[in-house]
Amino acid sequence: MTEKKPGNLTAADFYHAMYRRFDAAAEEGEPALEITAGDLHKSLKAANRLSLCCNCLYDMQNIGDVILQAPSGGVGASLLIRYALPREKGLHLEKSIYPSVLIKSQSEMRTRQMEEIASVHPIFRDLGMIARQKKSEVSTRKLCDITEATAELICRMQKIRIDNKKFGTVCSSIGRTGILSPEGLYALDFVRIIGNTHARKIPDAYLMTPEVFAYAAHAFLIFADEVVDKRLIWKKSEEKINL
């Protein structure tokens, strides 16, 4: 097989390199592994693939993994993420800061809140339908799409520089500005991580449980409430819209 040229590397090449590191560290009994974009990029002798490398680092995050350092614009050699080991399939909902008892007890309240927010801004218009959707995988996917679109709109309206429109890059750039509270930023990242199962080789079946949608909806509402309260996606000339 012909060896790939550095400039022809794909996301899969970075994912495979990361999994090799995960497996090696897990075999040595390490509880976590820290990876920097610069080191991973250099190890593959990649040429001008730093943006792709950073996106892969973001994509590989699961709940409980921590971004230790994020460069300006979300992309750069200094990006540093700590990944929990071993890497298992599934979503690590139990590692979130959200109590499961709270998630399970507020289903009706979340439905009402999502229906209310649906009328606040066009970007939220499908929330009412999503809240009532019986197929939880469809609801989770659409909720993640709305969250991503909202994050991109925040960057556009607040003039936040981003090096590309990958969700991880967008979230990192928003986080550096401080316009979201730690709770709001955590909620945004939480929905992002739930939605990005493909890169982590997590089957879509893991999104089909009502529990996953409940966690995603809970986090989304924390994020959306702050976006509305701070008017992060409205033009300055528009009046504040109260829920």
Buried (B, 14 or more C-beta within 10 A) or exposed (E): EEEEEBEEBEBEBBBEBBBEBBEEBBEEEEEEBBBBBBEBBEBBEBEEBBBBBBBBBBBBBBBBBEBEEBBEBBBBBBBBBBBBBEBEEBBEBEEBEBEEEEBEEBBEEBBEBBBBBBEBBEBBEBBBBBBEBEEBBBBBBBBBBBBBBBBBBBBEBBEBEBBBEBBBBBBBBBBBBEBBEEBBBBBBBBBBBBBBBEBBEBEEEBBBBEEBBBBBBBBBBBBBBBBBEBBBBBEEEEEEEEE
